[in-house]
């Protein structure tokens, strides 16, 4: 395995380009947690990373290198990348019609099925001319880069369900591994899609040798889909689907955070500056949530539960502040624009109902600032993670790691993190507003000894593994699976 070329494939890559004041193209860190998770792999294994061009400057950087792979240094890490430019119209259809919202909504149970989706020729055309085209663009770049090599290709997420089939058609000898970072829903959720499209997507995914998820629950759902939607032979106990004369392994690898690097970040001077402001303004109790303003994060129900908590426990008026640190997300999608407007409107209602001249119950921060978020993590009494469904949710791990007040975690049972952390969190049904309000009261009145026990339990789990362990587990299974494919 150590000598086998390794190729990582994702929609967003580890570097994106912009022009500095002198007009030179310079690389900066690509967005998203995937880059963080895989950087450790790049640091100790030579790997090529194939990804889409996100900006015109990305396309210029790719053109400067003749469309081939090239090296670049970002924050002390050297990446070997190939940026793939797709037709802009095709990419828009791929990303804004099919991947988001269609697949994202299916995989987070977000569709209001009495009203949407209405799948017509526009969506089918976006799938055929957009989603397929961009998947083929990335797959063909991989095929080009591994010509003649016995490679391992590790694909990532819901953007690339069709790319494995294209790669396998050209290179049946190449090992394909696919990690899906978002929830995998049960069979009925997938019946939203036209049968042909659904079949196409599943056949693409099953072209891999290993298909991976964050949790055992999502692994079970995928196996159930293969049985019920495709009538395939499935061994649920062994995690095997038999498809097209092959055995596809289905596995779960929970993603940890890098405790060492995150704790190092918590000591930055800029974090301390934000801490000083928080401590100056905080009341007796502090509730915090840090999220993207995404429909799946269940932000409205969290605020409604807080509203109910204050109504039922008026003794907490002017004694508790709820900091909601939200990063606006996908504002080019109408549903997300409307959601952000509803968030702001509900905050105004709650603040008007319960606030006073010198105290607003909810402090809404609509911006991306990691140092500020870390400062909030360090001083909360209660961390809210009440997502409707989530692939993992690393906030649930980051907060307890650096918190200094034996803070309590309110954790949705539908987050991937719940499989690991549920024992030491206050587990809630994300749709039960009364249960969430009761959990807020329980957290803020909990005895110190129970707070310490829960906080210590969370921290022990969070620090037990790091992203290197996560990668090593996958590479070990790849090695085992490859051994079963070698001729006797």
C-alpha positions in Angstrom: 0.0 0.0 0.0 2.8 2.4 0.8 4.0 2.4 -2.8 0.6 2.4 -4.4 -0.3 5.9 -5.8 -3.1 7.5 -3.7 -5.6 9.9 -5.3 -8.1 11.9 -3.3 -11.1 13.3 -5.1 -13.6 15.9 -3.8 -15.7 18.8 -5.1 -13.7 21.3 -3.0 -10.0 21.0 -2.9 -7.4 21.9 -0.3 -6.4 25.1 -2.0 -8.1 27.9 -3.7 -6.5 30.8 -5.5 -6.8 34.6 -5.6 -4.6 37.4 -6.8 -2.5 39.4 -4.3 -1.8 43.1 -4.6 1.0 42.5 -7.1 -1.4 40.5 -9.3 0.3 37.1 -8.6 -1.9 34.0 -8.0 -1.5 32.9 -4.4 -3.0 29.8 -2.8 -5.1 29.9 0.4 -6.7 27.1 2.4 -9.8 25.6 0.9 -13.0 25.7 2.9 -14.7 22.9 4.8 -13.9 20.2 7.4 -12.8 17.7 4.8 -9.6 19.5 4.1 -8.8 19.4 7.8 -9.6 15.7 8.1 -7.4 14.7 5.1 -4.5 17.1 5.7 -3.0 14.6 8.1 -3.0 11.9 5.4 -1.3 14.2 3.0 1.4 15.0 5.5 2.5 11.4 5.8 1.5 9.9 2.5 2.2 11.1 -1.0 -1.2 11.8 -2.5 -2.7 13.6 -5.5 -5.8 15.6 -4.8 -8.2 16.1 -7.7 -11.0 18.8 -7.2 -13.2 21.2 -9.1 -12.2 24.8 -9.8 -14.2 27.0 -7.5 -13.2 30.4 -8.9 -11.9 31.9 -12.1 -8.5 32.2 -10.4 -8.6 28.5 -9.8 -9.1 28.0 -13.5 -6.2 30.3 -14.3 -3.9 28.4 -11.9 -4.9 25.1 -13.6 -4.3 26.6 -17.0 -0.9 27.8 -16.0 0.0 24.2 -15.4 -1.5 22.9 -18.6 -4.4 21.4 -16.8 -2.1 18.9 -15.1 -1.2 18.3 -11.4 1.0 20.8 -9.7 2.3 21.4 -6.2 1.4 24.3 -3.9 2.1 25.2 -0.3 -0.8 26.3 2.0 -0.3 27.0 5.7 2.9 24.9 5.8 1.4 21.9 4.0 2.5 21.0 0.5 -0.3 19.6 -1.6 -0.1 18.1 -5.1 -3.4 19.1 -6.7 -5.2 18.9 -10.0 -7.9 21.5 -10.4 -10.6 20.6 -13.0 -12.6 23.2 -14.8 -16.1 22.3 -15.9 -18.5 24.2 -18.1 -20.0 27.0 -15.9 -23.6 26.1 -16.9 -23.0 22.4 -16.2 -21.4 23.2 -12.9 -24.3 25.4 -11.8 -26.7 22.6 -12.6 -24.5 20.0 -10.9 -24.2 22.1 -7.7 -27.3 24.3 -7.4 -29.9 22.0 -8.8 -28.8 18.4 -8.1 -26.2 18.2 -5.3 -27.8 21.2 -3.5 -30.7 21.1 -2.9 -31.9 17.8 -4.3 -29.5 15.3 -2.9 -28.7 17.3 0.3 -32.5 17.6 1.0 -33.0 13.9 0.5 -30.1 12.9 2.7 -31.3 15.2 5.5 -35.0 14.6 5.3 -35.6 18.2 4.4 -38.2 18.0 1.7 -41.8 19.1 2.6 -43.2 16.3 0.4 -46.7 17.8 0.2 -45.2 20.7 -1.7 -41.7 19.7 -3.0 -39.9 18.6 -4.9 -41.6 18.8 -8.3 -39.2 16.9 -10.6 -39.6 18.0 -14.2 -37.6 18.3 -17.3 -35.4 21.1 -15.7 -34.2 18.8 -12.9 -33.7 15.8 -15.2 -31.7 17.9 -17.6 -29.6 19.3 -14.7 -28.9 15.7 -13.8 -28.0 14.6 -17.3 -26.1 17.6 -18.5 -24.8 19.0 -15.2 -24.3 16.3 -12.5 -23.2 13.6 -14.9 -20.9 16.0 -16.8 -19.1 17.3 -13.7 -18.7 13.8 -12.3 -17.2 12.7 -15.7 -14.9 15.7 -15.7 -13.4 14.7 -12.4 -13.4 11.0 -13.2 -11.6 11.6 -16.5 -9.0 13.8 -14.7 -8.3 10.8 -12.3 -8.1 8.4 -15.2 -5.6 10.7 -16.9 -3.4 11.1 -13.8 -3.2 7.4 -12.9 -2.5 6.1 -16.4 -0.6 2.9 -16.1 -0.5 2.9 -12.3 -2.1 0.5 -9.8 -3.8 3.3 -7.8 -6.1 3.6 -4.8 -8.7 6.3 -5.4 -10.5 7.8 -2.4 -13.6 9.8 -3.4 -15.6 12.0 -1.0 -19.2 12.9 -0.5 -22.5 13.3 -2.3 -21.2 15.4 -5.2 -19.4 12.4 -6.8 -21.8 9.5 -6.7 -21.3 8.8 -10.5 -17.6 9.3 -10.8 -16.7 5.8 -9.5 -18.6 4.1 -12.4 -16.7 6.1 -15.0 -13.4 5.3 -13.4 -14.2 1.6 -13.1 -15.3 1.4 -16.7 -11.9 2.6 -17.9 -9.8 1.1 -15.1 -11.4 -2.0 -13.6 -8.1 -2.7 -11.8 -8.1 0.5 -9.8 -9.3 0.3 -6.1 -12.1 2.7 -5.4 -13.1 3.9 -1.9 -15.9 6.4 -1.3 -16.6 8.2 2.0 -20.0 9.9 2.4 -19.9 12.6 5.0 -23.6 13.4 5.3 -26.5 11.2 6.6 -27.7 8.2 4.6 -31.5 8.1 4.7 -33.8 5.2 4.7 -35.3 3.7 1.4 -38.5 5.8 1.3 -36.6 9.0 1.3 -34.9 8.0 -2.0 -38.2 7.2 -3.7 -38.5 11.0 -4.3 -36.2 10.5 -7.3 -37.3 9.1 -10.6 -36.5 5.4 -10.7 -33.9 5.7 -13.5 -32.1 8.5 -11.7 -32.1 6.6 -8.4 -30.9 3.4 -10.0 -28.1 5.4 -11.8 -26.9 6.9 -8.6 -26.8 3.7 -6.6 -25.0 1.9 -9.4 -22.4 4.7 -9.4 -21.8 4.3 -5.7 -21.7 0.5 -5.9 -19.0 0.8 -8.4 -16.7 1.4 -5.4 -14.9 -1.4 -3.6 -15.6 0.2 -0.2 -18.4 2.6 0.7 -18.0 4.4 4.0 -20.1 6.5 6.5 -19.6 8.1 9.8 -22.0 6.0 11.8 -23.4 2.4 12.0 -26.9 3.8 11.6 -26.1 5.3 8.2 -24.3 2.1 7.2 -27.5 0.1 8.0 -29.6 2.5 6.0 -27.4 2.1 3.0 -27.5 -1.7 3.2 -31.3 -1.5 3.6 -31.6 0.7 0.5 -29.5 -1.8 -1.5 -31.9 -4.6 -0.5 -35.2 -2.7 -0.9 -34.6 -0.4 -3.8 -32.3 -2.5 -5.9 -33.2 -6.0 -4.7 -29.5 -6.9 -4.2 -28.0 -9.6 -2.0 -26.9 -8.0 1.2 -25.1 -9.4 4.2 -25.9 -6.9 6.9 -23.8 -8.5 9.6 -20.7 -8.6 7.4 -21.5 -5.2 5.7 -21.3 -6.6 2.2 -23.4 -5.9 -0.9 -23.0 -8.2 -3.9 -23.3 -6.1 -7.1 -22.2 -6.7 -10.6 -20.2 -9.8 -9.7 -18.3 -8.0 -6.9 -18.5 -7.8 -3.2 -18.8 -4.1 -2.0 -17.8 -3.6 1.6 -19.9 -1.1 3.6 -18.1 0.4 6.6 -18.5 3.0 9.4 -15.5 5.2 10.5 -16.5 8.0 12.9 -14.6 11.2 12.2 -12.6 12.6 15.2 -11.1 16.0 15.5 -7.5 16.9 16.0 -7.5 17.6 19.7 -3.9 18.7 19.8 -4.2 21.3 17.0 -7.6 22.6 18.2 -6.3 23.1 21.7 -3.4 24.9 20.3 -5.8 27.2 18.4 -7.6 27.9 21.7 -4.5 29.5 23.0 -4.2 32.1 20.3 -4.1 35.8 21.4 -7.1 36.6 19.2 -9.2 34.0 21.0 -8.2 35.7 24.3 -9.4 39.0 23.0 -12.8 37.6 22.2 -12.9 35.9 25.6 -12.4 39.2 27.3 -15.5 40.6 25.5 -17.6 37.6 26.3 -16.7 37.6 30.0 -17.4 41.3 30.2 -20.9 40.9 28.8 -22.0 37.5 30.1 -24.6 37.0 32.7 -24.8 34.2 35.3 -25.4 31.6 32.6 -24.3 31.3 29.0 -25.9 29.1 26.3 -24.0 28.8 23.0 -24.6 27.3 19.6 -22.2 27.5 16.6 -23.6 26.4 13.2 -23.9 27.1 9.6 -27.3 28.7 9.0 -28.5 25.4 7.3 -32.0 24.1 7.4 -30.7 20.7 8.8 -29.3 22.4 11.9 -32.8 23.0 13.4 -32.0 26.5 14.5 -35.6 27.7 14.6 -36.7 24.9 17.0 -33.7 25.7 19.2 -34.8 29.3 19.6 -38.5 28.2 20.1 -37.3 25.9 22.9 -35.4 28.7 24.5 -38.5 30.9 24.3 -40.5 28.2 26.0 -37.8 27.7 28.6 -37.9 31.4 29.5 -41.7 31.4 29.6 -41.8 28.4 31.9 -38.9 29.5 34.1 -39.1 33.3 34.5 -36.5 33.1 37.3 -33.9 32.9 34.6 -34.9 36.2 33.0 -31.9 38.6 32.8 -29.7 35.7 34.2 -29.0 33.9 30.9 -27.8 34.8 27.5 -28.0 32.7 24.4 -25.2 33.4 21.9 -26.1 32.0 18.5 -23.0 32.2 16.2 -24.3 31.4 12.7 -22.4 31.3 9.4 -24.7 32.2 6.5 -24.8 29.3 4.1 -25.8 28.8 0.4 -27.5 32.1 0.1 -27.9 31.5 -3.7 -30.5 28.8 -2.8 -33.9 30.4 -2.2 -34.8 28.0 0.7 -31.7 29.2 2.6 -32.4 32.9 2.0 -35.8 32.4 3.4 -34.5 30.3 6.4 -32.1 33.1 7.4 -34.9 35.6 7.3 -37.0 33.4 9.5 -34.1 33.1 12.0 -33.7 36.8 12.2 -37.5 37.3 12.6 -37.8 34.7 15.4 -34.8 36.2 17.3 -36.6 39.6 17.2 -39.8 38.1 18.5 -38.0 36.2 21.4 -36.0 39.3 22.3 -39.0 41.5 22.2 -41.1 39.1 24.3 -38.5 38.6 27.1 -35.9 41.3 26.8 -35.4 44.4 28.8 -33.7 47.8 28.2 -30.3 46.4 29.1 -30.7 42.7 28.3 -31.4 40.8 25.1 -31.9 37.0 25.6 -30.5 36.0 22.2 -27.3 37.6 20.8 -27.3 36.7 17.1 -23.9 36.7 15.3 -24.1 36.2 11.5 -20.5 35.8 10.6 -17.7 33.3 10.2 -15.0 33.8 12.8 -13.3 30.7 14.2 -11.4 32.4 17.0 -14.6 34.0 18.2 -16.4 30.7 18.1 -13.6 29.0 20.1 -13.8 31.8 22.7 -17.5 31.0 23.0 -16.8 27.3 23.3 -14.5 28.0 26.3 -17.1 29.7 28.4 -20.5 28.2 27.7 -22.6 26.5 30.5 -24.7 24.8 27.8 -23.9 23.9 24.2 -26.8 23.4 21.9 -26.4 20.9 19.0 -30.0 20.0 18.1 -29.7 19.3 14.3 -32.5 17.4 12.7 -30.0 15.1 11.0 -26.3 15.5 10.7 -23.5 13.3 9.2 -21.3 13.9 12.3 -21.3 17.4 13.6 -17.8 18.4 14.9 -19.1 21.3 17.0 -20.3 18.6 19.4 -16.7 17.5 19.8 -14.9 20.9 19.6 -16.9 22.6 22.3 -16.4 20.0 25.1 -12.7 19.7 24.2 -11.9 23.4 25.1 -14.7 24.3 27.5 -13.4 25.5 30.9 -16.7 25.6 32.9 -17.8 21.9 32.9 -20.3 22.9 30.3 -23.2 20.6 29.4 -24.0 19.4 25.9 -27.6 19.2 24.6 -27.2 16.8 21.7 -29.8 15.7 19.1 -30.1 11.9 18.9 -30.0 12.3 15.1 -26.5 13.6 14.9 -23.7 11.3 13.9 -21.8 12.4 17.0 -24.5 11.0 19.2 -23.4 7.4 18.7 -20.2 8.3 20.5 -21.2 11.1 22.8 -24.8 10.4 23.8 -24.0 8.7 27.1 -22.5 12.0 28.5 -24.7 14.5 26.8 -28.4 15.5 27.4 -29.9 13.5 24.5 -33.0 15.1 22.9 -35.4 14.5 20.1 -34.7 17.4 17.8 -38.5 17.8 17.0 -39.6 17.8 20.7 -39.5 21.4 21.7 -40.7 20.8 25.2 -37.9 18.1 25.8 -35.3 20.7 24.6 -36.7 23.4 26.9 -36.6 20.9 29.8 -33.0 19.9 28.9 -32.0 23.6 29.1 -33.5 23.9 32.6 -31.8 20.6 33.6 -28.4 21.8 32.3 -28.5 25.2 34.0 -29.6 23.7 37.4 -27.4 20.5 37.3 -25.3 19.7 40.3 -21.6 20.5 39.9 -20.5 16.9 40.4 -22.8 15.7 37.5 -21.5 18.5 35.3 -17.9 17.5 36.0 -18.7 13.8 35.3 -20.4 14.5 32.0 -17.7 17.0 30.9 -14.9 14.6 31.7 -16.7 11.8 29.8 -17.1 13.9 26.7 -13.5 15.1 26.8 -12.2 11.5 27.2 -14.0 10.3 24.1 -13.1 13.4 22.0 -9.4 13.0 22.8 -9.2 9.2 22.4 -8.7 9.3 18.6 -7.5 11.8 16.0 -7.9 12.1 12.3 -4.8 10.0 11.7 -6.5 7.1 13.4 -9.6 7.7 11.2 -7.4 7.6 8.1 -5.4 4.6 9.3 -8.6 2.6 9.9 -9.7 3.2 6.3 -6.2 2.4 4.8 -6.1 -0.8 6.8 -9.5 -1.9 5.4 -8.4 -0.9 1.9 -5.3 -3.2 2.3 -7.5 -6.1 3.6 -10.0 -5.6 0.7 -7.2 -5.4 -1.9 -5.8 -8.6 -0.6 -9.1 -10.4 -1.4 -8.9 -9.1 -5.0 -5.4 -10.3 -5.8 -5.2 -13.4 -8.0 -4.5 -16.6 -6.1 
